[in-house]
Amino acid sequence: MRKGTQKMQGTTKQQLEILMNRYPELRSIKNEIIEAYRLLKTCYENDGKILIAGNGGSATDAETMVGELLKGFKLSIQPAA
């Protein structure tokens, strides 16, 4: 199989489809999004560390990204309809 096209679990696949339907302009980079997800998942499964940094406005973006990632670990988030 091509990189980024291996079988995904149901909920993850559903969330990806919701994302693609909501933001169709992302379809051109769908495989890259899948690969980024897999890298983050593998890092988490192996007790790895993800470092996110920014300067100025980019620091705010980085802080928001961290908040979104942590929210998924602290809350039971239901998929959007």
N, C-alpha and C positions, 0 to 999 in steps of 0.2 A: 504494500500500500504506500501511497505517497505520504510524505511528511505532513502531519496535521490532519489526516483523514482517517486515522484509526477510529474504531468504535468508541463512542462516548456514552456515559451513563445517561439514563432517561432524563432526570431533572436537569442536568447540565445541558443536554442536547435541546431540551425545551427552552431553557433560558437563552441559549444561543439563537434559536429561531425567533424568540420574542425580540431580542436585540436586533437581528437582521430585518425583521418586519418594521420595527420602530425607526431604525436608521438604515434604510436601504443603501446608502452610500458606503456603508461598511462591508457590503458583500464582496467587494474587490479585494479585501484583506481578511476574509473569513479564515483562511488557513493560518495566517499569522496570528490571529486572535486565538485560535485553537492551540497553536504551539505555545503562545504566551501562557495560556491557562495551564497547559501540561507542565511547563517549566515551574510555575508557581506551585502546582500540586505536588510535583516531585520534590521540590525543595521542602515543602511542609511535611511530607511523608517521611523525609529523611532527617527531620529535626534541623533543617538548614535555617539560614538567616537571610532575610530579604532587606536590603538597605535601600531606602528611598530618600533622596535629598533634592534640595532646590535652593535657589537664592532669590530673594525678593518675591515677586509674584509666583515664581516657580516653587518656592518654599510653601506657599499657601496651597498650590496644587498638590504637592507632595504630602502635605498634612491631610488634605481631603482624601487622597488615595489611601493613606494609612487608616484613616477613620473608617472608610468603606470596607477595607479588608478586615479590620478588627470587628466591625459590626457583625460580620458573618460568623465569627467565632463566638461572640457573646450572646447573640440573639438567634432564635429559631426563625429564620426568614422564609416566608412562604413565597413561591414563585408568583410573579405578577400575572394577572389574567389577560 
